[in-house]
Structures are given as structure tokens and as C-alpha cells.
């Protein structure tokens, strides 16, 4: 669970940095970069949580 928390924190920091870049430059590429980072980070978090769930299910059986 620590890995999921760290991943979400890193994705949050990444989003803040990209949105600050957008506010400074007003370039749409920053928003696209932020969207890709958000999607990638959430996908990785879901995969880690699914692996954790499978591990817990195997331990129960």
C-alpha cells in the first residue's frame, strides 16, 4: 500500500508541475502532457492495487 501512496503522490506532484507550466506558457501541450500523466499514473495505481488484491486472495485460499 505504501507503493500506491507514493505513486499517487508522485502523480499529484507531476500534475501540479504541468499545470503550473500551463499557467506560465498557456501552451496546450502542457495540458496534453498532464492528461497523459494522469492516465498513466492512475493505470499504474490500479494495476498495483489489482496485484495486491490477487495476492490477498491467494493467501486466503
Backbone as XML, in Angstrom:
<?xml version="1.0"?>
<chain id="A" units="angstrom">
  <residue number="1" name="UNK">
    <atom name="N" x="0.821" y="-1.199" z="0.000"/>
    <atom name="CA" x="0.000" y="0.000" z="0.000"/>
    <atom name="C" x="0.863" y="1.260" z="0.000"/>
  </residue>
  <residue number="2" name="UNK">
    <atom name="N" x="2.054" y="1.141" z="0.542"/>
    <atom name="CA" x="2.957" y="2.286" z="0.526"/>
    <atom name="C" x="3.321" y="2.665" z="-0.905"/>
  </residue>
  <residue number="3" name="UNK">
    <atom name="N" x="3.495" y="1.655" z="-1.760"/>
    <atom name="CA" x="3.816" y="1.927" z="-3.162"/>
    <atom name="C" x="2.694" y="2.686" z="-3.866"/>
  </residue>
  <residue number="4" name="UNK">
    <atom name="N" x="1.456" y="2.332" z="-3.568"/>
    <atom name="CA" x="0.314" y="3.024" z="-4.180"/>
    <atom name="C" x="0.278" y="4.473" z="-3.710"/>
  </residue>
  <residue number="5" name="UNK">
    <atom name="N" x="0.522" y="4.689" z="-2.430"/>
    <atom name="CA" x="0.517" y="6.059" z="-1.903"/>
    <atom name="C" x="1.621" y="6.892" z="-2.539"/>
  </residue>
  <residue number="6" name="UNK">
    <atom name="N" x="2.817" y="6.322" z="-2.623"/>
    <atom name="CA" x="3.923" y="7.057" z="-3.229"/>
    <atom name="C" x="3.648" y="7.365" z="-4.695"/>
  </residue>
  <residue number="7" name="UNK">
    <atom name="N" x="3.069" y="6.401" z="-5.396"/>
    <atom name="CA" x="2.741" y="6.617" z="-6.803"/>
    <atom name="C" x="1.715" y="7.736" z="-6.961"/>
  </residue>
  <residue number="8" name="UNK">
    <atom name="N" x="0.699" y="7.742" z="-6.140"/>
    <atom name="CA" x="-0.312" y="8.791" z="-6.232"/>
    <atom name="C" x="0.265" y="10.153" z="-5.864"/>
  </residue>
  <residue number="9" name="UNK">
    <atom name="N" x="1.172" y="10.186" z="-4.901"/>
    <atom name="CA" x="1.818" y="11.448" z="-4.541"/>
    <atom name="C" x="2.665" y="11.954" z="-5.704"/>
  </residue>
  <residue number="10" name="UNK">
    <atom name="N" x="3.415" y="11.050" z="-6.342"/>
    <atom name="CA" x="4.237" y="11.455" z="-7.484"/>
    <atom name="C" x="3.388" y="11.942" z="-8.647"/>
  </residue>
  <residue number="11" name="UNK">
    <atom name="N" x="2.267" y="11.277" z="-8.890"/>
    <atom name="CA" x="1.365" y="11.724" z="-9.960"/>
    <atom name="C" x="0.793" y="13.095" z="-9.615"/>
  </residue>
  <residue number="12" name="UNK">
    <atom name="N" x="0.458" y="13.311" z="-8.363"/>
    <atom name="CA" x="-0.049" y="14.621" z="-7.935"/>
    <atom name="C" x="0.974" y="15.728" z="-8.130"/>
  </residue>
  <residue number="13" name="UNK">
    <atom name="N" x="2.221" y="15.457" z="-7.763"/>
    <atom name="CA" x="3.289" y="16.443" z="-7.953"/>
    <atom name="C" x="3.486" y="16.716" z="-9.438"/>
  </residue>
  <residue number="14" name="UNK">
    <atom name="N" x="3.464" y="15.656" z="-10.246"/>
    <atom name="CA" x="3.607" y="15.806" z="-11.691"/>
    <atom name="C" x="2.494" y="16.679" z="-12.260"/>
  </residue>
  <residue number="15" name="UNK">
    <atom name="N" x="1.253" y="16.454" z="-11.808"/>
    <atom name="CA" x="0.133" y="17.261" z="-12.303"/>
    <atom name="C" x="0.277" y="18.723" z="-11.912"/>
  </residue>
  <residue number="16" name="UNK">
    <atom name="N" x="0.706" y="18.973" z="-10.692"/>
    <atom name="CA" x="0.888" y="20.359" z="-10.252"/>
    <atom name="C" x="1.951" y="21.054" z="-11.102"/>
  </residue>
  <residue number="17" name="UNK">
    <atom name="N" x="3.052" y="20.360" z="-11.358"/>
    <atom name="CA" x="4.120" y="20.952" z="-12.164"/>
    <atom name="C" x="3.638" y="21.236" z="-13.590"/>
  </residue>
  <residue number="18" name="UNK">
    <atom name="N" x="2.920" y="20.285" z="-14.188"/>
    <atom name="CA" x="2.452" y="20.505" z="-15.556"/>
    <atom name="C" x="1.398" y="21.606" z="-15.622"/>
  </residue>
  <residue number="19" name="UNK">
    <atom name="N" x="0.531" y="21.680" z="-14.623"/>
    <atom name="CA" x="-0.470" y="22.753" z="-14.640"/>
    <atom name="C" x="0.169" y="24.109" z="-14.384"/>
  </residue>
  <residue number="20" name="UNK">
    <atom name="N" x="1.231" y="24.154" z="-13.572"/>
    <atom name="CA" x="1.971" y="25.411" z="-13.413"/>
    <atom name="C" x="2.637" y="25.809" z="-14.726"/>
  </residue>
  <residue number="21" name="UNK">
    <atom name="N" x="3.162" y="24.832" z="-15.447"/>
    <atom name="CA" x="3.737" y="25.117" z="-16.756"/>
    <atom name="C" x="2.702" y="25.672" z="-17.713"/>
  </residue>
  <residue number="22" name="UNK">
    <atom name="N" x="1.472" y="25.147" z="-17.631"/>
    <atom name="CA" x="0.403" y="25.661" z="-18.491"/>
    <atom name="C" x="0.044" y="27.097" z="-18.127"/>
  </residue>
  <residue number="23" name="UNK">
    <atom name="N" x="-0.009" y="27.396" z="-16.835"/>
    <atom name="CA" x="-0.379" y="28.754" z="-16.434"/>
    <atom name="C" x="0.689" y="29.770" z="-16.850"/>
  </residue>
  <residue number="24" name="UNK">
    <atom name="N" x="1.934" y="29.338" z="-16.900"/>
    <atom name="CA" x="3.002" y="30.258" z="-17.292"/>
    <atom name="C" x="3.020" y="30.460" z="-18.803"/>
  </residue>
  <residue number="25" name="UNK">
    <atom name="N" x="2.938" y="29.376" z="-19.572"/>
    <atom name="CA" x="3.093" y="29.455" z="-21.027"/>
    <atom name="C" x="1.792" y="29.554" z="-21.809"/>
  </residue>
  <residue number="26" name="UNK">
    <atom name="N" x="0.709" y="29.064" z="-21.275"/>
    <atom name="CA" x="-0.575" y="28.969" z="-21.989"/>
    <atom name="C" x="-0.447" y="28.133" z="-23.256"/>
  </residue>
  <residue number="27" name="UNK">
    <atom name="N" x="0.360" y="27.081" z="-23.172"/>
    <atom name="CA" x="0.568" y="26.180" z="-24.300"/>
    <atom name="C" x="-0.242" y="24.907" z="-24.051"/>
  </residue>
  <residue number="28" name="UNK">
    <atom name="N" x="-1.020" y="24.483" z="-25.024"/>
    <atom name="CA" x="-1.906" y="23.325" z="-24.859"/>
    <atom name="C" x="-1.140" y="22.018" z="-24.698"/>
  </residue>
  <residue number="29" name="UNK">
    <atom name="N" x="0.127" y="22.002" z="-25.087"/>
    <atom name="CA" x="0.921" y="20.779" z="-24.917"/>
    <atom name="C" x="1.068" y="20.405" z="-23.452"/>
  </residue>
  <residue number="30" name="UNK">
    <atom name="N" x="1.095" y="21.391" z="-22.560"/>
    <atom name="CA" x="1.178" y="21.104" z="-21.121"/>
    <atom name="C" x="-0.057" y="20.341" z="-20.650"/>
  </residue>
  <residue number="31" name="UNK">
    <atom name="N" x="-1.229" y="20.729" z="-21.147"/>
    <atom name="CA" x="-2.463" y="20.042" z="-20.750"/>
    <atom name="C" x="-2.487" y="18.612" z="-21.265"/>
  </residue>
  <residue number="32" name="UNK">
    <atom name="N" x="-2.016" y="18.404" z="-22.481"/>
    <atom name="CA" x="-1.950" y="17.047" z="-23.028"/>
    <atom name="C" x="-0.977" y="16.198" z="-22.216"/>
  </residue>
  <residue number="33" name="UNK">
    <atom name="N" x="0.143" y="16.783" z="-21.846"/>
    <atom name="CA" x="1.139" y="16.089" z="-21.039"/>
    <atom name="C" x="0.569" y="15.746" z="-19.659"/>
  </residue>
  <residue number="34" name="UNK">
    <atom name="N" x="-0.191" y="16.677" z="-19.076"/>
    <atom name="CA" x="-0.817" y="16.423" z="-17.774"/>
    <atom name="C" x="-1.849" y="15.312" z="-17.878"/>
  </residue>
  <residue number="35" name="UNK">
    <atom name="N" x="-2.620" y="15.301" z="-18.955"/>
    <atom name="CA" x="-3.628" y="14.255" z="-19.145"/>
    <atom name="C" x="-3.008" y="12.883" z="-19.304"/>
  </residue>
  <residue number="36" name="UNK">
    <atom name="N" x="-1.923" y="12.817" z="-20.062"/>
    <atom name="CA" x="-1.229" y="11.534" z="-20.231"/>
    <atom name="C" x="-0.621" y="11.068" z="-18.918"/>
  </residue>
  <residue number="37" name="UNK">
    <atom name="N" x="-0.070" y="11.980" z="-18.158"/>
    <atom name="CA" x="0.496" y="11.621" z="-16.856"/>
    <atom name="C" x="-0.564" y="11.122" z="-15.892"/>
  </residue>
  <residue number="38" name="UNK">
    <atom name="N" x="-1.717" y="11.781" z="-15.906"/>
    <atom name="CA" x="-2.813" y="11.361" z="-15.032"/>
    <atom name="C" x="-3.313" y="9.973" z="-15.409"/>
  </residue>
  <residue number="39" name="UNK">
    <atom name="N" x="-3.514" y="9.744" z="-16.686"/>
    <atom name="CA" x="-3.987" y="8.434" z="-17.135"/>
    <atom name="C" x="-2.973" y="7.342" z="-16.820"/>
  </residue>
  <residue number="40" name="UNK">
    <atom name="N" x="-1.715" y="7.617" z="-17.086"/>
    <atom name="CA" x="-0.669" y="6.631" z="-16.807"/>
    <atom name="C" x="-0.527" y="6.336" z="-15.333"/>
  </residue>
  <residue number="41" name="UNK">
    <atom name="N" x="-0.558" y="7.372" z="-14.520"/>
    <atom name="CA" x="-0.437" y="7.189" z="-13.075"/>
    <atom name="C" x="-1.597" y="6.412" z="-12.487"/>
  </residue>
  <residue number="42" name="UNK">
    <atom name="N" x="-2.791" y="6.734" z="-12.922"/>
    <atom name="CA" x="-3.960" y="6.011" z="-12.412"/>
    <atom name="C" x="-3.971" y="4.565" z="-12.890"/>
  </residue>
  <residue number="43" name="UNK">
    <atom name="N" x="-3.531" y="4.331" z="-14.125"/>
    <atom name="CA" x="-3.462" y="2.960" z="-14.630"/>
    <atom name="C" x="-2.457" y="2.142" z="-13.825"/>
  </residue>
  <residue number="44" name="UNK">
    <atom name="N" x="-1.311" y="2.721" z="-13.517"/>
    <atom name="CA" x="-0.326" y="2.018" z="-12.703"/>
    <atom name="C" x="-0.837" y="1.756" z="-11.292"/>
  </residue>
  <residue number="45" name="UNK">
    <atom name="N" x="-1.531" y="2.721" z="-10.723"/>
    <atom name="CA" x="-2.081" y="2.534" z="-9.383"/>
    <atom name="C" x="-3.119" y="1.409" z="-9.379"/>
  </residue>
  <residue number="46" name="UNK">
    <atom name="N" x="-3.951" y="1.355" z="-10.407"/>
    <atom name="CA" x="-4.960" y="0.289" z="-10.490"/>
    <atom name="C" x="-4.289" y="-1.071" z="-10.648"/>
  </residue>
  <residue number="47" name="UNK">
    <atom name="N" x="-3.236" y="-1.136" z="-11.469"/>
    <atom name="CA" x="-2.521" y="-2.404" z="-11.624"/>
    <atom name="C" x="-1.877" y="-2.856" z="-10.322"/>
  </residue>
  <residue number="48" name="UNK">
    <atom name="N" x="-1.287" y="-1.936" z="-9.587"/>
    <atom name="CA" x="-0.679" y="-2.297" z="-8.304"/>
    <atom name="C" x="-1.747" y="-2.764" z="-7.323"/>
  </residue>
  <residue number="49" name="UNK">
    <atom name="N" x="-2.890" y="-2.093" z="-7.301"/>
    <atom name="CA" x="-3.970" y="-2.496" z="-6.399"/>
    <atom name="C" x="-4.545" y="-3.856" z="-6.792"/>
  </residue>
  <residue number="50" name="UNK">
    <atom name="N" x="-4.640" y="-4.139" z="-8.090"/>
    <atom name="CA" x="-5.103" y="-5.452" z="-8.526"/>
    <atom name="C" x="-4.121" y="-6.548" z="-8.133"/>
  </residue>
  <residue number="51" name="UNK">
    <atom name="N" x="-2.836" y="-6.267" z="-8.255"/>
    <atom name="CA" x="-1.824" y="-7.243" z="-7.832"/>
    <atom name="C" x="-1.928" y="-7.490" z="-6.335"/>
  </residue>
  <residue number="52" name="UNK">
    <atom name="N" x="-2.163" y="-6.460" z="-5.564"/>
    <atom name="CA" x="-2.333" y="-6.593" z="-4.115"/>
    <atom name="C" x="-3.578" y="-7.428" z="-3.806"/>
  </residue>
  <residue number="53" name="UNK">
    <atom name="N" x="-4.651" y="-7.204" z="-4.540"/>
    <atom name="CA" x="-5.883" y="-7.957" z="-4.329"/>
    <atom name="C" x="-5.684" y="-9.435" z="-4.647"/>
  </residue>
  <residue number="54" name="UNK">
    <atom name="N" x="-5.013" y="-9.724" z="-5.752"/>
    <atom name="CA" x="-4.743" y="-11.117" z="-6.121"/>
    <atom name="C" x="-3.862" y="-11.781" z="-5.071"/>
  </residue>
  <residue number="55" name="UNK">
    <atom name="N" x="-2.880" y="-11.061" z="-4.568"/>
    <atom name="CA" x="-2.017" y="-11.603" z="-3.523"/>
    <atom name="C" x="-2.828" y="-11.951" z="-2.277"/>
  </residue>
  <residue number="56" name="UNK">
    <atom name="N" x="-3.729" y="-11.074" z="-1.902"/>
    <atom name="CA" x="-4.556" y="-11.329" z="-0.719"/>
    <atom name="C" x="-5.488" y="-12.529" z="-0.950"/>
  </residue>
  <residue number="57" name="UNK">
    <atom name="N" x="-6.036" y="-12.644" z="-2.152"/>
    <atom name="CA" x="-6.919" y="-13.765" z="-2.455"/>
    <atom name="C" x="-6.169" y="-15.093" z="-2.432"/>
  </residue>
  <residue number="58" name="UNK">
    <atom name="N" x="-4.941" y="-15.100" z="-2.931"/>
    <atom name="CA" x="-4.130" y="-16.315" z="-2.918"/>
    <atom name="C" x="-3.788" y="-16.717" z="-1.491"/>
  </residue>
  <residue number="59" name="UNK">
    <atom name="N" x="-3.538" y="-15.734" z="-0.643"/>
    <atom name="CA" x="-3.213" y="-16.032" z="0.751"/>
    <atom name="C" x="-4.408" y="-16.640" z="1.475"/>
  </residue>
  <residue number="60" name="UNK">
    <atom name="N" x="-5.619" y="-16.225" z="1.125"/>
    <atom name="CA" x="-6.824" y="-16.745" z="1.778"/>
    <atom name="C" x="-7.071" y="-18.177" z="1.349"/>
  </residue>
  <residue number="61" name="UNK">
    <atom name="N" x="-6.837" y="-18.475" z="0.079"/>
    <atom name="CA" x="-7.083" y="-19.828" z="-0.415"/>
    <atom name="C" x="-5.949" y="-20.695" z="0.020"/>
  </residue>
</chain>
